[in-house]
Amino acid sequence: MGRLASAPRARVLLVLAVTVLALALRVHLLGEADIWWDEGYSAWLARLGATAIPVETAYDVHPPFYYLLLHWWFQVAGDGEFSLRFPSAFFGVLLVPLSYRLGRQLGLGAGAALAATFVAVSRFCVSWSQEARMYALAAALGLAGTCRAIAGLDRRGAFAAYTILTSLLLHTLYLGAIFMPLQALCLALVPERRGKLRRWALAQALVAASLVPWAALFLPRMRSWSVAEPTTLPRFAAQYWAAAVTGSAVHLERQAPVLLGSSLLFLLAVAAGLAEGRRGRLRRGLALFGLGLLPPAIVFFLAQPKPLFYSPRLEPRYLNPFAPFLYLLWAAGLEALARLCRPAGLLAGAASAGVLVLALPGAYAARVHSDRYSSLSCTLEAYRQPADLVVLHNDQDWPVFAYYFRGPWRGVPNAAQWEDAGAAGFLSPMLEGRQVVWLVTTEWALQRDPSRAIERHLRSWCGQSCHLTEWAFGPSRLTRFGRSSLPAPSLAPARRLPSGGHALAYCAGALRVRAGQRWDVSLWHEGSLPSVQLSCGGRPLEPAATWQEQAEAGRVVRTLYRFYPLQPGRCAFLLGEQQVLRVQVVPGAVPEAAAEVELQPLKAEFAGAVALEGYRLKGEGLVPGARLCLTLAWRSLRPLPVPYVVFVHLLGEQLNAAQGNFLWGQHDGQPAGGERPVPSWRPGERILDEHCFQVLPGAPAGQYLVEVGLYDGTTGERLPVTGGGEGDRIIVTSVSIGAP
């Protein structure tokens, strides 16, 4: 605070305002995004307990402090999506004043406030402050330790504070060790550095000693493997710069103008800083240059395949804790530019901040729930009995499933290829003494179990008198194999409704959905219900599908309603005249207008429900390794409740020995990149659907056929062709592949 008080008052007020802005940006839609694999793993570890977390993380690639902190936080605030991510948001906000303080300690004036502003509005910093991972915590600990080291370690309290901060940093993220050389660079900038360096070195020895207990637990369990992929330093530098500026390291070609412009601004700033260095500040300019560029160089080196420990895939998120140093370098250069030419410095500073601000909306575009397992888990918890067995097939995204479903379950390993003998050997020990088995079939099940051996064995075990019940939830399916009938549902996972009607409770998926995506709501009721609808902008939307479980007369039953709202806005779920809850529908991806696309005409029908009316093929001069894109024009003839997957296959005349088939390229996916699943199609509506894939590098020269069809992602069953062809596929066109 003393540092802040010595700065001009306007600058302090600006930093306070920017800190409040950073808080708003980081808590906005914090709990609205889908839980992804790493976040689910964080939650799973945090739920284990304080004694089990260190043992489990000894087998992992990250140390335990973040997970312990999350565990203690859960005891206070629970483990919902917002609560799960809030610690990251909190530490992400702390980066703003810490960046400002560090900038002031390094001799910056207005540049310190500008660097803090960059950190506040950077999509790179905002995005990773909204993820339940340890990067924001590591960044805060590293910056706080750096500030403390520069301020001095001559007092006992300051020395202890630095030692504790650095020890916690290395117990949070192994890459946090990169802060050590960065701190040495910072100490080289300050006066009386010899004494500070001596005390700093002594603190490092104590930090190393604090790691001995963890090393004793970790080293015997340390695993060595590599997921590193070949890449070049220029490409990685481009990805890191794209992440730092726009928050996204993919589709660099689409970001080329922004990346080029921001690169010029950055290079201009760095050149100004080095030029000013010739007037007496060269040492500081070179040190700041090292602060910004040393971390990516170290990470690039560490990610190269090696026989010891873990070689990660090069990803910009590993550099997120060090991003404030890059922004400090950028801001310091802009401050120097302003001293050399004030108008140029102000213009370049405003343009640099503007580039970062313009990327911010992208941080929130994907923050929409897709209800991957929420409704499925609600159904499972409503009927599962304590003795029932729950099987996840397969376990590729088990942490996400485990986040939503709290009960015991067994996973079918994704690493194995399943056939009848293997399925029997795997399931038989678990089925002894069971009466009911619940099978959760995910979209990856068919990849490892194309013959559905796991499901076939469960059907055989269940026998002739099996009570089979099945629900579909987007790309996943829930099946109950029971030797007894479906019990009355429990209201435990539901929210109670006010008494006075037949409806007792409800369980809904996300309350913020993307246009065209499914939205499920279940009602527990006694007797018949009044009309049910989703009112969007005053227009009633009837359910696209309805499921009701069979139950004895007089018992509580559950009815599931599925809607596909297409228009953005606020919708009200109505039970008769009663509003039960409100749903916000946000815009989906804007598909290419059908009228503006020139298509080759085609006439084909699938199951009398879907017509394929035309196509457009992109890919001139195709050779092995080239990219091919096929745009399909579908017409809905009647509603279909199943979210069918579209497949596009490139079929050659020669056998692909590596795959054991004639496929030399393919793409399978939901229509329009998942934005328009088949159940959302309205009769008469036309949908454009693009599928892109790579021609496999080993493809021989010759003629190839392009085939198209649709299949159920959980069963593999294809829609039959009922017009314009035969079987279950359409040959759209042929292409010629040349020699490489």
ZIRAMO-V470343 format. One record per backbone hydrogen bond with DSSP energy under -0.5 kcal/mol. CO is the residue of the C=O (numbers start at 0). NH is the residue of the N-H. If there is no record, write none. Layout:
# ZIRAMO-V470343
CO & NH
CO & NH
This chain:
# ZIRAMO-V470343
0 & 4
1 & 5
2 & 6
3 & 6
7 & 11
8 & 12
9 & 13
10 & 14
11 & 15
12 & 16
13 & 17
14 & 18
15 & 19
16 & 20
17 & 21
18 & 22
19 & 23
20 & 24
21 & 25
22 & 26
23 & 27
26 & 29
28 & 31
35 & 39
36 & 40
37 & 41
38 & 42
39 & 43
40 & 44
41 & 45
42 & 46
43 & 47
44 & 47
44 & 48
48 & 52
49 & 53
50 & 54
51 & 55
52 & 56
53 & 57
55 & 58
56 & 59
63 & 67
64 & 68
65 & 69
66 & 70
67 & 71
68 & 72
69 & 73
70 & 74
71 & 75
72 & 75
72 & 76
73 & 77
79 & 83
80 & 84
81 & 85
82 & 86
84 & 87
84 & 88
85 & 89
86 & 90
87 & 91
88 & 92
89 & 93
90 & 94
92 & 95
92 & 96
93 & 97
94 & 98
95 & 99
96 & 100
97 & 101
98 & 102
99 & 103
100 & 104
101 & 105
102 & 107
103 & 106
108 & 111
108 & 112
109 & 113
110 & 114
111 & 115
112 & 116
113 & 117
114 & 118
115 & 119
116 & 120
117 & 121
121 & 125
122 & 126
123 & 127
124 & 128
125 & 128
126 & 129
127 & 135
130 & 132
133 & 137
134 & 138
135 & 139
136 & 140
137 & 141
138 & 142
139 & 143
140 & 144
141 & 145
142 & 146
143 & 147
144 & 148
145 & 149
146 & 150
147 & 151
154 & 158
155 & 159
156 & 160
157 & 161
158 & 162
159 & 163
160 & 164
161 & 165
162 & 166
163 & 167
164 & 168
165 & 169
166 & 170
168 & 171
168 & 172
170 & 64
172 & 175
173 & 176
174 & 177
175 & 178
176 & 179
176 & 180
177 & 181
178 & 182
179 & 183
180 & 184
181 & 185
182 & 186
183 & 187
185 & 188
185 & 189
186 & 189
191 & 195
192 & 196
193 & 197
194 & 198
195 & 199
196 & 200
197 & 201
198 & 202
199 & 203
200 & 204
201 & 205
202 & 206
203 & 207
204 & 208
205 & 209
206 & 210
207 & 210
208 & 211
210 & 214
211 & 215
212 & 216
213 & 217
214 & 218
217 & 220
217 & 221
218 & 221
222 & 224
224 & 310
231 & 235
232 & 236
233 & 237
234 & 238
235 & 239
236 & 240
237 & 241
238 & 242
239 & 243
240 & 244
241 & 245
241 & 246
241 & 247
242 & 246
250 & 253
250 & 254
251 & 254
252 & 255
254 & 258
255 & 259
256 & 260
257 & 261
258 & 262
259 & 263
260 & 264
261 & 265
262 & 266
263 & 267
264 & 268
265 & 269
266 & 270
267 & 271
268 & 272
269 & 273
270 & 274
271 & 275
272 & 276
273 & 277
274 & 277
275 & 278
275 & 280
276 & 279
276 & 281
280 & 284
281 & 285
282 & 286
283 & 287
284 & 288
285 & 289
286 & 290
287 & 291
288 & 292
289 & 293
290 & 294
292 & 296
293 & 297
294 & 298
295 & 299
296 & 300
297 & 301
298 & 302
300 & 303
308 & 224
309 & 311
310 & 226
310 & 227
314 & 317
315 & 318
316 & 319
318 & 321
319 & 322
321 & 324
321 & 325
322 & 325
322 & 326
323 & 327
324 & 328
325 & 329
326 & 330
327 & 331
328 & 332
329 & 333
330 & 334
331 & 335
332 & 336
333 & 337
334 & 338
335 & 339
336 & 340
340 & 344
341 & 345
342 & 346
343 & 347
344 & 348
345 & 349
346 & 350
347 & 351
348 & 352
349 & 353
350 & 354
351 & 355
352 & 356
353 & 357
354 & 358
356 & 359
358 & 361
359 & 362
359 & 363
360 & 363
360 & 364
361 & 365
363 & 366
365 & 367
367 & 33
372 & 376
373 & 377
374 & 378
375 & 379
376 & 380
377 & 381
378 & 382
379 & 382
379 & 383
381 & 489
384 & 387
388 & 437
389 & 409
390 & 392
390 & 439
391 & 393
391 & 411
392 & 441
394 & 397
396 & 399
396 & 400
397 & 401
398 & 402
399 & 403
400 & 404
403 & 405
409 & 391
410 & 412
411 & 393
411 & 394
412 & 415
415 & 417
418 & 422
419 & 423
420 & 424
421 & 425
422 & 426
423 & 427
424 & 428
426 & 429
426 & 430
427 & 430
427 & 431
430 & 433
434 & 482
435 & 388
436 & 438
436 & 480
437 & 390
437 & 439
438 & 440
438 & 478
439 & 392
439 & 441
440 & 476
441 & 444
443 & 446
443 & 447
444 & 447
444 & 448
447 & 417
448 & 451
451 & 455
452 & 456
453 & 457
454 & 458
455 & 459
456 & 460
457 & 461
458 & 462
462 & 465
465 & 467
466 & 468
466 & 481
468 & 479
470 & 477
472 & 475
475 & 472
476 & 440
477 & 470
478 & 438
478 & 480
479 & 468
479 & 481
480 & 436
481 & 466
490 & 493
494 & 505
501 & 525
503 & 496
504 & 523
505 & 494
506 & 521
510 & 583
511 & 368
512 & 585
513 & 516
518 & 562
519 & 508
520 & 560
521 & 506
522 & 524
522 & 558
523 & 503
523 & 504
524 & 556
530 & 575
532 & 534
532 & 573
533 & 535
533 & 540
534 & 536
534 & 571
535 & 538
537 & 539
538 & 535
539 & 541
540 & 533
544 & 561
546 & 559
551 & 554
555 & 488
556 & 524
557 & 548
558 & 522
559 & 546
560 & 520
561 & 543
561 & 544
562 & 518
564 & 515
568 & 584
569 & 536
570 & 582
571 & 534
571 & 573
572 & 579
572 & 580
573 & 532
573 & 575
574 & 576
574 & 577
577 & 574
577 & 579
580 & 572
582 & 570
582 & 584
583 & 512
583 & 585
584 & 568
585 & 514
588 & 590
592 & 595
593 & 596
596 & 598
598 & 600
599 & 614
603 & 611
604 & 721
604 & 722
605 & 608
605 & 609
608 & 636
608 & 637
609 & 605
610 & 612
610 & 634
611 & 603
612 & 601
613 & 632
614 & 599
615 & 630
617 & 628
621 & 737
622 & 625
625 & 694
627 & 692
628 & 617
629 & 631
629 & 690
630 & 615
631 & 633
631 & 688
632 & 612
632 & 613
633 & 686
634 & 610
635 & 683
641 & 643
644 & 710
645 & 668
646 & 708
647 & 666
648 & 650
648 & 706
649 & 663
650 & 704
654 & 656
655 & 658
655 & 659
655 & 660
660 & 655
661 & 651
663 & 695
664 & 649
666 & 647
668 & 645
669 & 672
669 & 673
670 & 673
670 & 675
671 & 674
676 & 679
677 & 680
681 & 684
684 & 635
686 & 633
688 & 631
690 & 629
692 & 627
694 & 624
695 & 698
701 & 736
703 & 734
704 & 650
704 & 706
705 & 731
705 & 732
706 & 648
707 & 729
708 & 646
709 & 718
710 & 644
710 & 712
711 & 715
716 & 711
719 & 606
719 & 721
722 & 604
725 & 728
726 & 720
729 & 707
729 & 731
732 & 705
734 & 703
735 & 737
736 & 701
737 & 623
